[in-house]
Amino acid sequence: MDFNFLAIIVAAIVPIVLGFIWYNPKVFGLVWMREAEMTEEKMKKGNMPVIFIVSLILSFLLAFFIQALTNHQMGAYSLMGGDPTLAKPSYEAFMADYGNSFRTFKHGALHGAIAGVFMFIPVIAINGMFERKSWKYIIINGLYWTVALTIMGAIVCGWTA
């Protein structure tokens, strides 16, 4: 089970591209700025090249994890400790039966959406409540990550070549 690094790299770009659209003033940007208590002045103070580079690195880590989350065969592979020489006949039988089963864009999107709804939205909501952020802020950010993970999951699971 090799990681598809090209798919991971493409998936890592998704949060940045989606962010340009999602947080655009014509979409959710103005509401998000108000709810996040973000001003143009605060935005200009940030070192944008560093923010984008670190965001891309973190998105790469996220895409790497999402591939393991969406690809069931990786779970079977991990049972051997990642060493194919330790494979038992049951592993070979599993791979013969299921090989590339569930390796579709649709399946990856489903698992990405599940991760967004059951992992990311709760974390964002918990942090948002303690930070005294509004539910608009929580929903905008939670849904952004759910959409991003859905697309990322589709890419890393469905892109099998």
C-alpha positions, 0 to 999 in steps of 0.5 A: 500500500503506497501513498499516492503523493500526487493525490495528497499534494493536490488534496493539500491545495484544496483548503487554500483554493476553497478558502479563497472562494469560501471566505471571499467577501461575496460568499461568507467573507464579510460575515466571517470577518464580523463574527471573527472580529477580524478587521482589514487592519488585522489582516494586513498585519499578518505575514501572508507568505508564511501563513500560506506556506504553513497552511499548505504544510498543515494541509499536506499533513491533513491530506496524508491522514485523510488518505489513511482514513478513506482507504480501508485497505490501508487499515488491513496493511497496517495490521502487518505493521507495514511490512509485507513480508509479515503478511499472513494468508488472511491478508492476501485473501482480503486483498484478493477479495477487496483489492481496490473495492471502495476506492472511489471518489464517492466513497472518499467524499463520504468519509471526508464528510463524515470526518467533517461532521463528526470530528471537525465541527465538534472541535470547532464548536467546542473551541468557538463556545469557549472563545465566545464566538457566535454560531455563525462563526462556528457554522461558517468554519465548520462547514468550510472544513466539512466541504474541504475534507469531502473534496480531499477525501474524494481525491485521495481515495478515488485517485488510484493511479 
